[in-house]
Amino acid sequence: MWLFLNDTYVEREQASISPFDRGFLFSDGVYEAIRYYPESGYFQTEAHMRRLQYGLDQLQIKGAETGRIETVIKDLLTKNDQTAAQALAYIQVTRGAAYPRQHFFPAASTPPTLFVTTNPFKPHTEEIQTGVRVLLEKDVRWMRCDIKTIALLPNVLSRQHAVEQNACETLWARDGFITEGTHTNFCAVKNGTLLTPPRSNLILSGITREVVLEICQKLNIPFQEASIKESEIPALDECMIIGTTTEITPVVKINNTTIKGGTPGEITKKLQKEFYSIIFK
């Protein structure tokens, strides 16, 4: 399999990075994952690139050649013979390698590390059709969740807990309000209105989240960017997790609380139908 590392296409077995790379030492970097559909190509690439640049700006990482990423991910699909089925492109930029190890930024001349790979992706068809159970835990992350940083240890631990409990995902709550999932945004429906936590430093503004809100406008589905209390869960009519890999997945149970009848709701189905009409043109 081919990947792209520091200006070079290289086979996976030949790839290596310095042990002094700040991504390895400090999780000092950002990433993006972009879904590829053979029917329509990469989904929302420009939006993903804008968010990547936002993260780089927030971390003050300069000099990354992000302008060539669109070409790189297309080239890798071809080189890896992955154009005929769904795939996922992963892009990571770190502040680069610098010696000696020190917390403050290295010299401005230190080149960032750019790593890009593509991998086959199997759609979560059954989960999307029937709905899933998720867990709800306390959100113990830092206060800059709006940056898509590679520092993902809380996500790893919470997602592993979900796997161990036969759940699809773990949602987080902070001060009694649901924020998001380990790799998803959260939406709910109450009295015919779609609700999703507002953009802030406490959630990552998802690309699929923005698409869903655009669909709501198109279909005249009322929506609000509003905080959702943990205590409101039993009163919610529908719930869903949304993201690049989960698309629009109905949530039918949170911990041990069943959401309404335990089946995907009508607004969720409408959003799914329109979402797939965009992708499978």
N, C-alpha and C positions, 0 to 999 in steps of 0.2 A: 504494500500500500504506500502511496505517495502522500507526503505532507509538505507544507511550506514553512521554512524556518530561516529567519534572518536573511531574506533576499534570495533564498535558494530553494528549489524543489529538490526534495531528498526522500529516499526510501526510509520507511519507518525504522528499520533496523540500524540505519546509519545515522539517525538523528541524535544529537546530544546538546546539552546546555551546560554552562559553567555552574559549578556548585556555589559560586558567588552571585548567581543571578538573584536579584532582589525579590522576584516572584517566589523562588524557592525558599529564601531566607525569611522574608517578611510578609508574604502574600501581597506584595506591593505591585498591584496591577489590576486590570479590568478585563472583562470578557463579554462576548456575545455569542448567541447560538441562533442560527437562521435555518428555518425549515425549507426544504426543497420539495416541490411537487412536480412530477414529470408533466402534468397537464398545464401548468402555468409558470413554472420556474421557481426561483427563490421568492419567498413571501415577505413583503414589506422591507426589502433590503435597505432602502434609503432611511427609513425610520430607525432600523437597527444601527446604521452607521451614525446617525445623529446622536443616538443614546451612547454609543461607544465614545464619540468625541466629547460628549458631556462628561463622561466619567474621566477621560484623560485630562480634560480641563480642570475638573475638581481636584484631581490628584497631582496636577501640575506636571504631568508627563508630556514632554515635548519631543518632537522629531520622529514620531512614528509615521511610517509611510502608509497611512490608512487609505489613501486615494487609489491604491492598486488592489485593495481587498476584493472588490467585486469581480475583477478579472481573475484573481487567484482562485476564488471559490468555484468559479465556472471551469477554470482549467483543471482543478483537482477532480471535479466530477468526471470529466472526460478521461483524465489520466488513470483514475481509479475504476473506470467503467461502471459508474453509478448513475447514469442519466436516465435509466429506464424505470427506476423505482424511487420511492421516497427516500430522502437522505437528510442529514443534519450537518451543517457546517459549524465548526467551532472556531472562534477567533479569540486569541488572547494576546494582550500587550502588557509587558511588565516594564519597569524602569530600567531594566538591563543589568548587566553584571559589573560589579565594582569591588575592588579590593583596596583596603581591608574592609571587613564588615563593620558598618556603623549605621546608627539610626537615621541621621540626617542625610539629605539628598547628596548623591555623588556629584562630581563635576558635570557641568551642563553639556560637556562634549560626550558624555557616556551615551552610547546608542541604545535605544529601547530594544527589547526582544519582541519580535512579532512571530507568533506561531499560529498556523491555520491548518485545520484538518477537516476532512469530510468522512462521514460514516453512514452506512445504511441505517434506515429508521423504520421500525415496524409500527404502524398506527395502532392506537389503543381503541380499536373498534368496539369491542364488547363493553368496555367501561363507558364509552361515550354514549352508547345506545341504552344501557340499563342503569347507569348511575353507580356511584361509589360511596364507600364509607371513609370518612376522614377523622383524624384526631384533632383535639384542640389543646394547646399547651401555652404556657406563659412565654411571652416574647422577651428573650433576654439578650437580644442583639444590641449593637451600638446604635447611635442616633443618626447615622448617615446611610440608611437603607436605600436611599434614592440613587446611590452609586452602585453599579453592578460590579462590585469588587470580587476578586478571586478568594477573599477571606471568607470561606463558607463553612467553617467548622460547626456553628450552630445549626445550619441547614443540614449538614451531614448527620449530626446526632439526632435531630428531630425526624428526618426522613428514615433513618435506620429504626427509630422507635416505631414508626408507622409500619415498616416492613415486618417487624417482629410481632406487631399486633394485627397483622393481616388487614391493614388499612392501606388506602391508596396514597394518602398525603397527610401531612400535619399542618394545620392552621395555627397561627399564633394570635394571642391577644395581649394587649398592653393596657394596663389601667382599666380593665373591664371592657375594652373595645377591640373587636377583631381587626387585625392589620392585613395579613396576607398569609400565603403558604410558603413552604420551603423553596418552591420553584414556580409558584402560581399566584395570580391575583384572585380575589374572592368577590363574588357577586351574590346578591340575594334578591328575592322578589317578595314584596309585602303589599297587599291590597292593590295589585296590578302595577306597581312601580318598581323598576329595577333599582337597587341600591348597591353602591360600591364605595369603599373607603376613599376619601378624597386624596388627591396627590399631595404629598408632603415628604419630609425627610424620613418618615417612618415606614414608607412603602416604596417599592420599585415601581415606577410607572411603566406598566407592561405594554408591549406593542399590541398584543391581542386585546388587551383591555381597551385601548383606544379604538380599535376596529369595532369592538362590541358596542361602544357608545355611539359610534357613527351609524351602526346598523339600527340602534334604537331610534335615532333621529329619522332615519329613512323610513322605518316601519311605524313611526308614530307611537312607539312604546315609551311611556313616561319613565324618566330616569332621574336619579339624584346622586351626586357624589356626596355621600353622607356617612357619618360614622355609624357602625352597627354594633350594638351592645351584645356581649355574651348572653346576657339575660333575655335577649329577644329571640334567641334561637328557636325555642318551642313555638313561637308565633309566626315564624317565617313560612311563606307559602312555597318557595322554591329556593334552592341554593345551587351554586355552580363554582367550579374552579376553572380558570381560564389561563392559557399560556401557550407558548410556542409548541411544546410537546403534547400538552393536554387538550389544546384547542378549546372547545366549550364542553366541559365534562360535568354532567349533573351530579350533585351531591345529594344522596338520599338518606344519609345518616351522619351525624356529628357526634363522636363518642358513642353514647348509647341512645341518643335522641333521634328518632325517626322524623324526617322532614315530611310533613303532611302524610300522604298515602304511601310514601316510600318508593315512588316512581318519578321519573323525569316530568317536570311541569310543562305547561303549554307555552309559556314565554321562552323557556329554555329551548324547546323544540323549534320555535319560530326563529330564534337567533341562530341555532345550528343550521337550519335550512338555508338561510340567507348567507351565512358564513361560507358554506360549501358551494353555493352558487357563485361566489366570488372566486374561489380557488379552482373549481372544476368548471371553467367557462365552456 
